[in-house]
Amino acid sequence: MSNESENDDFEEKMDVVRETTTIINTPDPDNEGKFWLYSTGMRDNHELPDLEIRDVPGMFTGAAASTINTINAYRLTADSNPLEVGHTMQWKYGDIRVEQGEAFDGALTWEAGDMLRLVSRLTDVECCHSCECHGQGINE
């Protein structure tokens, strides 16, 4: 498959995601002053778990929503499920680890298996003198 046809397929899937899913942005009940973003519609329309990101600073809600939509579109283009609990991936905004979501009973209700949580793979500073951090001017 050529890059052009892959890009066309991906853009088509992005349109499908925009038409069949919604991103909910709400205050994160476990992290005061932060936000919880999650998709709805992947489970009902595509038989795939929806995605969530918690503990999002307000200035990054747009990036979080874009990440969820883009990963959802990527999932629709794949021949097999590219996103499962325990997977890690490099993404535009950093390294992501996939965890199992939790059951939720609120305005919307879902079982744990209906939601995957995207979290930062990096939880502490992992710089060394030879890594890309040093090249960016980050000192240990």
ChimeraX attribute file (.defattr): number of C-alpha atoms within 10 A of each C-alpha:
attribute: neighborCount
match mode: 1-to-1
recipient: residues
	/A:1	5
	/A:2	7
	/A:3	8
	/A:4	9
	/A:5	10
	/A:6	12
	/A:7	11
	/A:8	12
	/A:9	16
	/A:10	19
	/A:11	16
	/A:12	15
	/A:13	20
	/A:14	20
	/A:15	13
	/A:16	14
	/A:17	24
	/A:18	16
	/A:19	10
	/A:20	14
	/A:21	19
	/A:22	15
	/A:23	19
	/A:24	13
	/A:25	19
	/A:26	13
	/A:27	16
	/A:28	17
	/A:29	12
	/A:30	11
	/A:31	13
	/A:32	10
	/A:33	12
	/A:34	18
	/A:35	23
	/A:36	21
	/A:37	21
	/A:38	22
	/A:39	23
	/A:40	19
	/A:41	19
	/A:42	22
	/A:43	17
	/A:44	13
	/A:45	11
	/A:46	15
	/A:47	10
	/A:48	19
	/A:49	25
	/A:50	24
	/A:51	27
	/A:52	26
	/A:53	23
	/A:54	21
	/A:55	17
	/A:56	20
	/A:57	15
	/A:58	13
	/A:59	10
	/A:60	12
	/A:61	18
	/A:62	13
	/A:63	13
	/A:64	25
	/A:65	19
	/A:66	13
	/A:67	19
	/A:68	22
	/A:69	23
	/A:70	19
	/A:71	17
	/A:72	25
	/A:73	22
	/A:74	19
	/A:75	19
	/A:76	22
	/A:77	18
	/A:78	11
	/A:79	7
	/A:80	8
	/A:81	11
	/A:82	13
	/A:83	20
	/A:84	13
	/A:85	13
	/A:86	9
	/A:87	13
	/A:88	17
	/A:89	14
	/A:90	10
	/A:91	11
	/A:92	9
	/A:93	10
	/A:94	10
	/A:95	14
	/A:96	18
	/A:97	18
	/A:98	20
	/A:99	19
	/A:100	18
	/A:101	21
	/A:102	14
	/A:103	13
	/A:104	13
	/A:105	9
	/A:106	7
	/A:107	5
	/A:108	7
	/A:109	10
	/A:110	16
	/A:111	12
	/A:112	13
	/A:113	14
	/A:114	21
	/A:115	24
	/A:116	23
	/A:117	19
	/A:118	24
	/A:119	17
	/A:120	15
	/A:121	15
	/A:122	11
	/A:123	7
	/A:124	7
	/A:125	8
	/A:126	9
	/A:127	13
	/A:128	12
	/A:129	11
	/A:130	8
	/A:131	11
	/A:132	11
	/A:133	15
	/A:134	13
	/A:135	10
	/A:136	8
	/A:137	8
	/A:138	12
	/A:139	10
	/A:140	10
